[in-house]
Amino acid sequence: MAKKRGDIMDSARPAEGSGADQPEWLRKRLEWFMDLRFGLFLHWGPYSQWDCCESWPLVPADTWARPDNLKCWTERGKDLKRFSRDYWKLNRTFNPVQFNPDAWADIAQAAGMRYITFTTKHHDGFSMFDTAATDYRITHPDCPFHSNPRANVVREVFDAFRRKGMAISCYFSKSDWNSPYYWSPDSPPVDRNPNYDTQKNPERWAKFIAFVHRQIEELMTGYGPIDVLWLDGGQVRPPLQDIRMAELAAMARSHQPGLMVADRTVGGPYENIITPEQTIPDAPLGVPWESCLTLGNSWKFVPNDAYKSPREVVHMLAETAAKGGNLLLGIGPDPQGIIPPEAEKRFREIGKWLRTNGEAIYGTRPVPPYQSGPVRFTQKGPHTYAIVLPSGTDDVPARVVIAGLRPRPGTAVELLKTSSSVAWRAEGDGFAVDIPRSAAAGEHACVLRFQRTEDKKA
């Protein structure tokens, strides 16, 4: 993932792989995935030991990733050669002895999350699993954590989250800046692309293709059931960086029937899920999507990061659900393997809201007009939900006017939290409702449940 907003390769455009030409099994799988609505995105690796962002400072052209106030950059005299040399040695000091994936899964479950996306390998090429394709891995003797019983981190994480009944999304970077078949040692790198002409050096590029396919086959065969193969590094695409996606996907699905693929930012038949980064689309997209947003300002661990409030996250959940998307919320464990306590506190408060209001989020679908002022709409079965979002730190207003939808005459409008009826009356093309103070005080959002005029009886 890229931290810089201006450098987002994603856009909220439909992916060809998300259309009606999909096979029926894939459409059903994607419907199931979109029911989940809320996931955890974990960026973790040796880079957690420094205050830089993940991987990106290694790229000469990406000067945004090496700001002047970056301690690990200034301590090395703002010398990229020296910086890169020390970065590539971070595996030799990475020893997260407090790593406890069951604790991570407990926190995610308490937050109301339904799936995990974990970085098996970021762009720097450090593999968080026991790959035979490279020595640059967490289970190699160069890494002090290699002898720990939990050294095969990916397996430990996936197993822990599966035990909680959560779906597994396997993040893997197609680019690999540590591989001599991507960044050749024969010349210095320039940008995030290979530092040689892949058309003029097809043998070297073929070795990289084989390397990528080998690592993905390891992940698809040695780490239990995988639901999503989440491929980052969108510049790796035809014609100059063709890694033979049709063959790769077929191989992966031969081991993981039902596998969904997010070949992000590429389009085509293997971008089954599109992934807007650090943004929520302005309107429903009509295809499977998840907004990838950070809880703080960074994808990885940064000391004293500024985290969003639980209320902000609840409002983002309402926004994504109303537009038919999932929210994939990112956080980075610290170098010891601990999710920061301030982040955990927020997760647990978000989960508290979801325990009484999750019916309006999980398994829902969008319903026009999607929103009305501070209200977001979702629907499921016979029910429509109006999620009222108070402004700032205010309480939910005592009187709310909702335009564009109206309950069926003679039916009740209920507060979802208590299942108690509230008074409502037709107003304009919608309705007005009075919300008791006892139900609104301190709530991050208040949910009303009703059957609208277009709904049929259950």
N, C-alpha and C positions, 0 to 999 in steps of 0.2 A: 504494500500500500504506500502511496505517496502522501506525505504530510501536507505539502504545499497546495492550497486550494486552487491556485491559478494554474497548477500543472495537472489537474485531474483529467485523465484521458476518457473517463466515463462521460456519458451524456444520457439523459433520460429518453433514449430512443428505443423503440421496440427492437428486440433482437430477432433475427430470422429464425433462430432456434426456439423461439417461444410462440410460434404461430400455429395455425390450424393444420399445418402439414405434419405435425408431430404424430407419432404412433399413439394409439390409445393408451398403452401402458405408461408412456411418459406423461401424457396429460393427467392421468390419475395420480401418478407420483407427484407431479408438480402441484396438483390441487391439495394433496396431503401436506406437502411442504409448506404451502402458503397458509394452511390452517395453524401452523406453529406460531407464527406472528412475532416471536421474540427470541432472539438468540444472543449468545455471548461470543465475542471475537477476542481471542487472546494472541497478542504478539509477544513472543518470548524467545530469547536466545542470548548469546554472549554479549550482544550490544546493550543489554539491560544494565551492564556495569558502568556505562558511560552516560553522559548527559546529552549525547547527540541523538538524532532520530535514527531509526533502524536502517542500516545498509546504505542509504542514499548519500552520505558524505563521501563515500568512496568514488563517486562518479565525478570526474573533473568538471564536466559541463554543468553539473547541478550545484552551482555556488550557493543557492538558497539554503542548502542543507548544511552549510558551514558558516553560520553567522558569526560576526566578530565577538559576540558575547558567549560563545560556546566554550566552556572550560576545557574540554578535551582537545579542542582545536587550538586555542590560544596557548595552552601548556606545551604544545608541540610547534610553537613558533609560526603557526599558520602555514606550515610546510606540508603539502599534501603527500609527498613521498614519505615523510616521517610518520605522518598521521596514518597512512594506509599500512605501513609496516607494523605499527603498534596495534592497529585494528585487527589485522589478520592474526595477531597473537592472543587476542582476547579469549580464544578457546582454552588457552593454557592456564587461565585463572578462573574459569567459569566452574564454580563448585557449589551449586544450589542445594545445600544439605538439608534445608527445611522444606524442600519441594514435597507437597502432599496433595496429589490430585483429588483425593476424596474431599479434602477441605474446599478445593475450588468448586467441585460439583455440588457440595452442600450449599455454598454461597449462591451459585447459579440457580439451584432449585428454589432457594429461599426468595430469590428475586423474581421468580415466576418465569424464568427462561426455559425454553423447550428444546434448544439445540446449541451445540458448540461448534465454532469454527476455530481451528487451531493451526498455527503456523508450523507445519512440518519442516519447511525450509523457506527462508526469505531469500531476497536477491543476492545476498552475500554468499550464499551457497552452503552455510553451515547447517548440516542435517541434524534435526532433533530426534532422529530414529537410527536404528542399527542397520544402516545401509552398507552393502559390500561394494558400492560403486565409487566411494571416495573415502579418504582418511580424514577429511574435514567434517567430523561428525562427533556427536556427544559420547559415543561409546568407544572412541579411539583412545589409546593410552596417553596421547597428548593432552586430553581433557581430564582434569583431576576427578571429575564426577563419574568417569567411565566405570569405576569399580563399585559404584553404589548399586544396590539391588534394584533401584528405580531408574537406572541410567537410560533405559530405552523409553525416553520421555513420552513419545507419541503413543506407544502402546499403553502406558500407564494412564495417560490422559483419556484416551478413547475408552478404555475399559471402565474407568471411574465414572465417566459421564453416562455410559451405557447402563451401568448399574442403577442409575437414577432414572432410566427410561428416556434419556434424551437422544435426539438424532445427532449424527456425526457428519460434519462438513470438514473435509480434508483440504486445507490450504496448502498449495504448492506453487512456488515460483518457477515459471518456465525458463526465465533467464537465470544464469548462475555465473556471477562475476569471479568466483574462485576457480571455475573450470578452465583448464588450458584450451579447451575446445570452444569456449565462448570468448573469453579474453585471453588471447594468445600471449605467452610470455615473450614473443618475438618483437612486440611493439607495445608502447603505452596505450592504455584505453583513453578514449576521448569522451564518449557519452555512454548511455545505458545499453547501446547496441554492441554486437560483436566488433572487435577492433581489427577485423580483416574482412575482405570481400568474400562473402559466402558463396557467390556464384563462381568466383575464380579459384576457390579452395573447397570444392565439394567434398573431398575426403575428410578434411578436418570437421566440416559441418556435419557430415554423416556420423562422425564419432560423437558429436554432441547430441544428435538425435537419438542414437543408441543409448547414451548416458541417461537422457531424460526418460525414455521408455523403460529403461531398466529400473530406475528409482520409483517410477509410478507403479510398475508391476510389483515391486517389493511392498509398497504401501497397500496395494489392492489385494495382496495375498497373505500378508503376515500380521494384519492389524484388525481383524474382525470385520463385521458388516459396516460398510461405508455408504452413506446416503448421498453425499454431494462431493464431487471432485471440483474444488474451487481453485481455478488456475489464474494466477496473477502474472504480470509481465506481458501486458498486451501488445508491446512492440514485437513480440515473438509471434509472427504471423506471415503468411505468404505475401509477396513472393520471395522476399530476401531472407526471411527467417522461418521457413516452412518446416515444422517439426512433424508433419504427417499426422494431423489431428484425427482424420478418419480412422487410421490404423490404431492410434493411441486410444481413442474412445472405444473402439471395438475390443481391443485387448482388455481395457479396464472393465468393460461391461461383461466380458466373458468370465471374469472372476467375481464381479459384483453386479449380478442381475438387478435391474431397477435403479442403477446409478444415474443420477442427474449430474450434468456438467455445467459449470459456470466458466466458460472461456472468456473471461471478462474483457470488455471493450472491443472484442474482435468481430462480433456479429456472426452470422452463419448458423449452421445447424447445431453447434456445440456451445452456444451461449444460451442455454436453456433458462437461465436466471440472469437478469441484468442487475448491476450492482452500483447504483449511484453512490458516490463517495462524499461524505461530509455535507450532504444536502438531501432534502426531501423533495421529490418532484412537485410541481405546481398543481398537477391534476392526475387522476388515475391513468395508468399506462395501458391497461388492458392485457398485460402480459405478466408473468411471474417476476417479481423484483424484490430486492431488499436494500434498504438504505443502510450504508455502513457509516456509522457515526461514532466518534469517541466520547467517552464519559468526561475526559479532561481535554487538554489541548493536544495531546500526543497519543499515538497508537501504542507506544511502548512505555515502560516505566520511566518516569522523570520525577525526581524528588520534588515534593510540594507542588505538584500539578494542580491546576485550578479546575475542580470538578463541577459539572453541571449539578443542579439541585435535583432531588427526587421529583419535584413538581415539573421541572423542565423535561425530564425523561418521560414522565407520565403523559405530558402533552405531546411529545414526539411519538409516543406509542399510539395515541389517539389519532394523530395526524397521518401516520403511515397506514394504520388499519382502515381509516376512512377512505384512503386512496387505493386500498387493495394491496398494500405492501407489507413486508416484514421490517422490523427494526433489528439490526445487528449491531449491538453496542460493544465498543472496543475498550479494553483496558490492558495494561501490561503488568504482570507480576514483577516483583523486585528481583535483584540478583540472587537472593536466597530462595526465591520461589514463593514468596508471600504476596497475596493480593493486598494492596495497601488498606489499612483499617478504615480510612475515610471513604474509600470506594466501597468496601464491604458494607459499611453503615448505610450508604445510599441504596445499594442493591436491596438490602433487607427492607427498607422503607418502601421502595417501589413494589416489592413483592407483597407487602401488607395491603397496598391499594388493590393489587391484582387479585388477591384472595377473595375480595368482596365484589370486584367489578370486572374480573377477567372474562365473564360471559360476553361482555361487549367488545372484547378484543380477539380472543382465540376463536378460530374457525369462522370468523365473520367475513362478509363480503361488502364491497361498497354499494351505496344506494344514492342515486341523485336526489338532491343537489349536492351531496357530499358534505357540505358545511353551510352554516348560516351564522355569520358573525362569530361569536366565541363558541359555537356549537359544532361538533363533528358527528356525522351519522355513520352507523354501520348497521348491518342486518344479518340475521341468522334464523332459518326456519320461519316461523310466523311472526317473529319479533323484529322490530326496529329499535335501535338504541340511539339516543341523543346524549352525547358526552359533552357536558357543559364545562368549559375551561375558564376558570377565573383568571383575571388579569393580575400579573405581578404576584404580590403576596396577599392579595385580597381574598376574602371568602367568596364562595359562589353567591351570586346575587339572589335576593329573596324572590324576585320576580324575573322570569326569563321569557322573552318573546322569541319563538322559533318560527322562522319563515320557511316556506317551501314544502313542508310536510304537515300532515294533520292526522291525529288519531281517528280511527273509525268511530262513528257516532255510537254512543252507548258503551264504549269500552273504557277500561281504566288506563291511566298513566301511573306507573309504579316507579318508586325509587328502587333501583336495583339493589342497593346496599341493604335495604330493610324489607323489600317486597311490599312495602306499604303504599297505598294509593295517595296521590296528591291531586289537588283541585286543578282542573284545566278548563279552558274555554277557547272557542274559535276566535281567531283574530287575523284579519287580512287573509293571506293564502296559507296561513299556518295556525299557530295556537300560542297561547300564553299559559304559563304554569307558575304556581306559587310553591316555592321550596322552603320547607320548615328550617328555621335556624339550626335546630338540633341536628339536622342531617347535613348542613352545609358548612358548619364551622370547622375550619382547619383542613377541609378536604382539598386534595390536589385537583380533583375533578369530580363532578357529580354525574351519575348516569341515570337517565330516564328510560324506561322500557315500555313499549306500547305496540299496538297493531295499527298501522297506518291505513288510510282509506283504500289504497290499492291492494292491501293484503287480503288474502282469503283466510277463512277460519282454519285453525289447525286441525 
